[in-house]
Amino acid sequence: MQNTIKLTTHLYDYGVDQLSYFDVGTGHKTILLLHGFGEDHCIWKQQIEFLSPHYRIIAPNMPGVQCKPLALHHSQAPSIQLYVELFHELMHHLQIEQYYIVGHSMGGYIGLSFADYYVNHVRGLLLLHSTTYEDNEAKKASRMKVAEFIEEWGVSKYLETATPNLFGNAFKKTNPADIQALIESGSDISKEAMIQFVFAMRNRKALTHLLQQNHLPVWMIAGEDDLAVPIQDSLEQIKLLPSTNSLVLKEVGHMGMLEAPELVNQFIQQFIETA
């Protein structure tokens, strides 16, 4: 992952701590990049490098990534909407009223809720290896096992086990150092935050209706070899979209922004210019 852009970290006070975010570029259109589970905002470096000459890019960390997790009351269940509210407040703080959202995996779940709730702010949504479906019972059971594993063994051990499976075989064979760097970048995420993320994802509802409305453009990128978001699920959802609004990446797993950055970058730009 060769990157020449130098990114300056900004801080936003969200009550219990300060959240890191990148704010790069000065274009008249703004893109909010939302990273996924077990990652930080550096995952977007290649996209920021490509897009920031044309657009303003805001790329925040999730609360709990290099900072304290959300302070939840013991009676309060983790929910995707809590992250929506935080990022809405960040954009309000930056005085950005209209923006496009690109969300990877869990970031896509947040983007969906954002688009469903803040209809006057979101101009378009691109789901990158994400899904509008809620967890089925098997997936909910799997989430519980992830939470139990993290509780017992910690974040580092979980990422060492899970992260390589997010990549297609071709990338895995040729880029072991990049995968190791990704594992290390997520290893300092707090255990509490990771478990909050797991339960927020588990608790979310389906938002498939957003694929069939007319007021907000939704686009999708799927990986043919994605084990986290099965390609069959993605293809079923893609059928609900206009033919120009989707891209299926061959021999790519769950991490298209690293596995096929040129194709992903061009498709994001196409989305921003068309949506």
WOWOWO-V963945 format. One line per field, one symbol per residue. ss: DSSP state (h for helix, s for strand, l for the rest). phi: phi as a letter, one per 30 degrees, with the letter a starting at -180 (. if undefined). burial: 1 if it has 24 or more other C-alpha atoms within 12 Angstrom, else 0. A space follows every 10 residues. Layout:
ss = ???
phi = ???
burial = ???
//
This chain:
ss = llllllllss sssllllsss ssssllllls ssssllllll hhhhhhhhhh hllllsssss llllllllll lllllllllh hhhhhhhhhh hhhlllllss sssslhhhhh hhhhhhhlll lsssssssll llllllhhhh hhhhhhhhhh hhhlhhhhhh hhhhhhllhh hhhhlhhhhh hhhhhhllll hhhhhhhhhh hhhllllhhh hhllllssss ssslllllll hhhhhhhhll llhhhssssl lllllhhhhl hhhhhhhhhh hhhhl
phi = .dbcdcccdc bbdcjcaccd acbbibddcc ccccdcdibb ddeceddddd cddcbdccbd dddjciadde dcdeccdebe dddedddddd ddedhccbac ccbcheeddd eddeddccdd cdcabccchb bddddddddd ddeddddddd edcjdeddde dcdeddcddd dedcbddddd ddeddcdcdd eddddeeedd ddddcdbddd dbccdbdbbb cbcecdddbe eddddddded ceddcbbccd hbdcbedcdb dddddddddd eddcd
burial = 1000001000 0101000111 1111100011 1111111111 1111111111 1100111111 1111111111 0000000111 1111111101 1000010111 1111111111 1111110110 1111111111 1111100000 0011011001 0001110111 0111111100 1100000010 0110111111 1111111111 1111001101 1000011111 1111111111 1011101101 1000111110 0111111111 1011101110 11001
//
